[in-house]
Amino acid sequence: MAVQTGHSRVRRPRQVEQNCRGRADGRVETPKLGLVSVRSMEIFRRLGISGHVRDTTFRRDYGLSMVYCTTIAGHFLGRIPYPSLQDEQPIEESPETKWRCSQIFLNPMLEERVKAEPLIDIRYLTTLESFEDLGTHVDVTVSVEDGTRETVRTQFLIGCDGAGSRVRRQLGIGMTGRDQIDQSVAIFFKSAALARDHEKGDADRYYFIDENGWWGNISAMDGYELWRLTVPGTAETAPDIVANARSWVRRALGTDDLPFEIISSLPWRRTELTADSFGRGRVFLAGDSAHTMSPTGGLGMNTGMGDVNNLGWKLAAVLKGWGGPALLNSYEVERRPIAVRNSGASTHNYNQLKSVLDCSGILDETPEGDAVRARVGSAIVSATETEWETKGIHLGYRYEGSPILSPDGTEPDSDDFRWYKPSARPGHRAPHAWISGGPRDGLSTLDLFGDGFVLLKLGETAPDDEPLAKAARRRNLPYRTVALTDPHIAALYELPLVLVRPDGHVAWRGHALPETPDKLLDIVSGGA
């Protein structure tokens, strides 16, 4: 839960972040997320911390292929090859690359950055008891470990308190979708031998298939010795999996020659749910409190990053006085469809894992068994490749029908989960291009965005923007102009004038300024 404070006589920090589901000390002991997407890395880049993400623990030369097998010591079925972090090549469409970073390393790094901010107060061992939206502010009641209660008066409340969100439940907001895809178990274990003493080679993930099909996978958490075995089950079978975690790891390894140590074994429910509303009044939902999805594809945390990237600048605009009444209402309009899209894609990835059904004879040491293994390996590689080829998912989402965009009349391209076509059409992420330099130390068009609105004047003959600049000054709207004459960038953005929002999405574009610049600013700032 994040609380943005306002004026009050009760004791208050300017911002409070705490665990709303129950008292906790902030430590993450069982890793969940593993992938930081290219879009999330772009957001971290804007915050100046993408380098800190790369400095977190993960072995740089560890290969990140997807390997399919019967067990680690058993039969090899197939591989989708991917390079190590040190060999990952930049992509044409972004100044960043995706990064492998487990939550057990990402969270402490973020905590360290947050603690350096004087306006933020992190409170551990604190529980949200209740809140009251009073129209002009929100009163939030919290309790600490000894039972002491305190009221914090805030301007806004953001519930980032997970799938069981207490904030969402107090608002009376339901969730739509599938609330029980399966009951999986995450077995966190340590084994240095698994990183070296077998013939399957390095892998980000090892998938295990027997005569009944896919039954689990091991994910690398640091490339050295930390691993997570995920075993899908049911509400009835999950307790037995937890109780016999060691035998399940041994089953995955397929040998007694790879020593390991169990760290933890925890059940969790795989769901596909989206909140019916992303907030009411001065209270909002973000992250897992607003949407839950299967981790197949690594979209959960990265979708949450998109939420806060969208909501953050809108809250700042309202608090600073230049954001209009429609601005915060646009949060749900823009982000809820993306949550539905991404959660559906995650379930599709999960179903693809289970789509290869005829695996009988896969363990037979016969020519017929060889043929089954070749067929199953080819089928499972083909079926699951879309889980990892998701450039369109991460970079191609757009905000259709938003009340704070000014459409240009063009039709959108298809929303392909795998392929991404850069577009400067209103609602899309503004495309990346190198202004100077290159991947190592260059300046990207994306580096221009984040501090207010930016009007790009593209080409040698872009129109004058002074009427729009004057209108922005009159309303104290943060605005600046950047002129770029590179013909490649002008062609990428298509029109000579492109107005980009603080979150890096295009708000408007045109051949010339509109006749009434104030009307355009009314729309994009939520005043219309």
TIDO-727122 format. One record per residue (C-alpha): x, y, z; residue in three letters. Coordinates in pm, whole numbers, plus 50000, padded with zeros to 5 digits. Layout:
XYZALA
...
***
This chain:
500005000050000MET
501295034449914ALA
499825064950084VAL
500245099949944GLN
499865123950233THR
498045156550260GLY
497555183150525HIS
496415170650864SER
496865176251235ARG
497455139351297VAL
501035127351288ARG
501875118050931ARG
504775112850693PRO
504495126950342ARG
504345091950205GLN
503915058250372VAL
504565024050222GLU
503624993350419GLN
502384957750403ASN
498584958050412CYS
497844920850428ARG
499594916150761GLY
502634926050958ARG
505904918550781ALA
509504929950804ASP
509974935450431GLY
512074904650359ARG
511244882850059VAL
512384847550139GLU
510804828049852THR
511504841949504PRO
508524847749276LYS
509314870348983LEU
512424863448780GLY
512134884448463LEU
512334922248444VAL
510894929948101SER
512404953947852VAL
509574978747920ARG
510114976948296SER
513814982748236MET
512865013848037GLU
510855026148335ILE
513785018848567PHE
516015037448320ARG
513795068248350ARG
514105065848729LEU
517875063448698GLY
518145028548847ILE
518345004648551SER
522065001448622GLY
521284991348980HIS
518974963848849VAL
521844950548637ARG
524134951048938ASP
521914926649128THR
522974890549173THR
522794867848871PHE
525694850048707ARG
526514869648393ARG
527894840648188ASP
525114816248277TYR
523154805847966GLY
519424813247969LEU
518054787347729SER
514824768047785MET
515554730947816VAL
512974702747792TYR
513804668647935CYS
512424639048126THR
514724647348421THR
518044665048462ILE
519804631348447ALA
517324616748199GLY
516494621547834HIS
516964654647653PHE
513894664947453LEU
514564699547316GLY
515984734247367ARG
515064770147286ILE
518484787147286PRO
518944820647457TYR
522214837847549PRO
523594846747889SER
523144881748029LEU
526634891847920GLN
525914880447564ASP
522394895047537GLU
522324917747235GLN
520484951147230PRO
517244951147036ILE
516494976946770GLU
513294988746936GLU
514624998147281SER
517645013247457PRO
517314985247714GLU
517234947347723THR
515214924647947LYS
517064913448259TRP
517104882848482ARG
516624894048841CYS
514864874249110SER
512614892049358GLN
514944882049643ILE
517574904949486PHE
515354931249322LEU
513394940049634ASN
516414947749857PRO
517924969249581MET
514684988949545LEU
514404991849922GLU
517865007049936GLU
516955032549668ARG
513675041149843VAL
515385046250179LYS
517565072850017ALA
514455093549935GLU
513685118350216PRO
509955120450131LEU
509305083250175ILE
508815065050505ASP
508815026950493ILE
506975010950782ARG
507454974350860TYR
505384952051090LEU
502404974451017THR
498864964250918THR
496134983350743LEU
493034981250963GLU
490605003450772SER
490285035750577PHE
487645062050511GLU
487445082550192ASP
486055116150302LEU
486015132349958GLY
488795157450021THR
491185132450181HIS
491445096650308VAL
491885087250674ASP
493835054850707VAL
493975035051031THR
497025012851078VAL
498294991351365SER
501794980551459VAL
503174949151622GLU
502164958251979ASP
498594966151871GLY
498975003851881THR
496825021551624ARG
497465053551434GLU
495465074351187THR
497265087650882VAL
495465114750684ARG
496295113250316THR
495325128649987GLN
495175094749811PHE
495505057949900LEU
496925032049659ILE
496404995749747GLY
499424975749628CYS
498634948249876ASP
498474917449658GLY
495884892549540ALA
494064891849875GLY
493984929949884SER
492344943650198ARG
491994976950022VAL
490054961249735ARG
487844941649973ARG
486954972250179GLN
486034990349857LEU
483714961249778GLY
485294955849436ILE
484964920949292GLY
487214902649048MET
486284886448720THR
487994856948556GLY
489214822848667ARG
489894819649039ASP
491324784349038GLN
493434773548743ILE
495494751148969ASP
497124749649311GLN
500854749749252SER
503754745549491VAL
507014765149482ALA
509964745649625ILE
512954768349684PHE
516224749349714PHE
519994752649699LYS
522284731649482SER
525644743349348ALA
525954709749169ALA
522914717148952LEU
524794746248796ALA
527624724148671ARG
527444686448727ASP
525124674048452HIS
524924672548072GLU
521794693247999LYS
523734726047999GLY
522764759548146ASP
519084768948139ALA
516914796648267ASP
514254769548302ARG
514264731548286TYR
510874716648192TYR
510094680848295PHE
507864657648093ILE
506934621648167ASP
504304598148026GLU
501554620848161ASN
503004652148001GLY
504524683048166TRP
504584680348543TRP
506964707648664GLY
509964729748598ASN
513084742748770ILE
513964779648732SER
517404794648794ALA
517314821649062MET
520954832849058ASP
522824810448811GLY
525004797649093TYR
523114776749348GLU
519564789249407LEU
516624773049226TRP
512854771149235ARG
510944739649141LEU
507334746549047THR
504934717049066VAL
501344722348947PRO
498724704249151GLY
495274707949302THR
493904719249636ALA
493854682649734GLU
497384673449621THR
499274705449715ALA
499664696950088PRO
501294663649999ASP
503644680749754ILE
504664705450026VAL
505214677550278ALA
507324657250033ASN
509264685649874ALA
512554666549887ARG
511204637149688SER
509834660749422TRP
513224677549378VAL
514844643449357ARG
512294633349094ARG
513184663948886ALA
516914657248915LEU
516504620348835GLY
519664611049022THR
521164608949371ASP
524414623949244ASP
523294660349264LEU
523164671149632PRO
520654698049732PHE
519154715250035GLU
515484724950069ILE
515004761150177ILE
511224763950169SER
508114748550016SER
505014769949972LEU
501654764349796PRO
500104791449582TRP
496974794749372ARG
497274800948998ARG
494494824548885THR
493414847348602GLU
491494875948764LEU
490984912848697THR
489364937048941ALA
485994949848821ASP
487214984948901SER
490694998848960PHE
489565021849236GLY
486905044949371ARG
487125081149471GLY
490545087849617ARG
491485051049656VAL
493165031349375PHE
494444996149310LEU
497664986349138ALA
499624954649076GLY
498304921449206ASP
495504938549398SER
494084948549057ALA
494984917548854HIS
496414882848901THR
497814860148634MET
499764828348581SER
503524834848602PRO
504014817248267THR
505604844848062GLY
506644866948352GLY
503904893048301LEU
502664898248658GLY
505174922648807MET
505784938548470ASN
502064946048429THR
502124961648776GLY
505054983348669MET
502884996048385GLY
500145004548637ASP
502335026548853VAL
503995042148549ASN
500515052648438ASN
499035062648774LEU
502105079948918GLY
502265109948685TRP
498505114948707LYS
498575116649086LEU
501505140749070ALA
499605162748822ALA
496555164849048VAL
498645171649359LEU
500535199249177LYS
497315215049057GLY
497515211648680TRP
495785177948647GLY
492045179848579GLY
489175158148709PRO
489245133848416ALA
492925125248465LEU
492575100348749LEU
489445085348595ASN
491505076348290SER
493685052548494TYR
491135024348490GLU
490115031448129VAL
493725027648017GLU
495095000348241ARG
492234975848296ARG
492154964047931PRO
495914957947949ILE
495454936748263ALA
492764915748091VAL
495014912047785ARG
498104901847981ASN
496344877948217SER
494744860547919GLY
498134857547748ALA
499594842248066SER
496884815948083THR
497424808247715HIS
501104802047789ASN
500174778848075TYR
497744759347858ASN
500414755447591GLN
502654738247847LEU
499904712647900LYS
498974709547533SER
501244680147447VAL
499164651247578LEU
500304619547405ASP
503594611647578CYS
503144574347633SER
506414555547582GLY
508574586347637ILE
510674568147899LEU
511154536247696ASP
514744527647613GLU
513814516047263THR
513814530146909PRO
510094536146956GLU
510904555947271GLY
513434576347074ASP
510714584746822ALA
508294595347095VAL
510944617647252ARG
511724634146918ALA
508034640346849ARG
507234653447199VAL
510354675147208GLY
509494691646878SER
505864696646982ALA
506584711847325ILE
509254735447188VAL
506854747646920SER
503954750847165ALA
505814771147428THR
508024793747218GLU
505464821947234THR
505944823747612GLU
509414837847558TRP
508964856847233GLU
506804884947374THR
508154917547238LYS
504654927447131GLY
503234921147478ILE
505784943447650HIS
506204971547397LEU
503074970347184GLY
500254977547428TYR
498295009547364ARG
495545029347536TYR
492545028447306GLU
489505049747384GLY
491215069847657SER
489515103147744PRO
492895120347778ILE
494155112447429LEU
493495131847111SER
493095105646832PRO
494505112846488ASP
491995091846296GLY
494395063646209THR
493525027346269GLU
495655006146504PRO
497794977446384ASP
496934943046517SER
497944937146878ASP
500364908546820ASP
501814893447138PHE
505034882646966ARG
505794909346709TRP
506134946546776TYR
505824974046518LYS
506845008546653PRO
504105034546625SER
503695070646731ALA
499915068446703ARG
498225084647010PRO
498035059647298GLY
501125040047193HIS
504515040047363ARG
506605066547189ALA
509145047946971PRO
512805045147059HIS
515545058146833ALA
519135067546910TRP
519635105146899ILE
523355101746950SER
525785074347035GLY
524525039047065GLY
523525011647308PRO
526365016847555ARG
526355054247617ASP
523975070347370GLY
520895091947418LEU
517565076447323SER
514355094447237THR
512965076747544LEU
515445096247759ASP
513595128247667LEU
510405117747845PHE
509355116248210GLY
509425152348327ASP
506165167648209GLY
504925168447850PHE
507395169547564VAL
506555182447218LEU
508805167046956LEU
509375189746654LYS
510605166146385LEU
512365173946061GLY
513865205445918GLU
510555224045869THR
508485215546179ALA
505905242646262PRO
506375267746543ASP
504875256446875ASP
504755289547064GLU
500925290747090PRO
500955256747263LEU
503865266847485ALA
502015298447593LYS
498885278447674ALA
500965254647886ALA
502575283548076ARG
499195298948152ARG
498075267248330ARG
501465258748486ASN
501535226248292LEU
505095212348267PRO
506005214247900TYR
509085216747685ARG
509995214047318THR
512685192247164VAL
513645197146800ALA
515045166746618LEU
516095169546255THR
517245133446201ASP
515205120945903PRO
515115085546045HIS
513415097846364ILE
511025119746165ALA
510045089645953ALA
509575067946263LEU
507175092846423TYR
505535100546084GLU
504165135346164LEU
506195166946240PRO
504585174546578LEU
504205147646846VAL
503165154747206LEU
504395128347453VAL
503045123447806ARG
505205119748119PRO
504765081848104ASP
506265080347754GLY
502985074447568HIS
501925096647280VAL
499055120447366ALA
498625137947028TRP
500345142746695ARG
499665163746387GLY
500965182246084HIS
500255215546256ALA
499105228146594LEU
495355227246654PRO
493555260446615GLU
492745260446987THR
495805248147180PRO
493965252547510ASP
491435226547404LYS
494185201347335LEU
495765207847675LEU
492365204547840ASP
492095169647694ILE
495585156747771VAL
495655171148125SER
492205157448214GLY
490495191148224GLY
488035184647943ALA
***
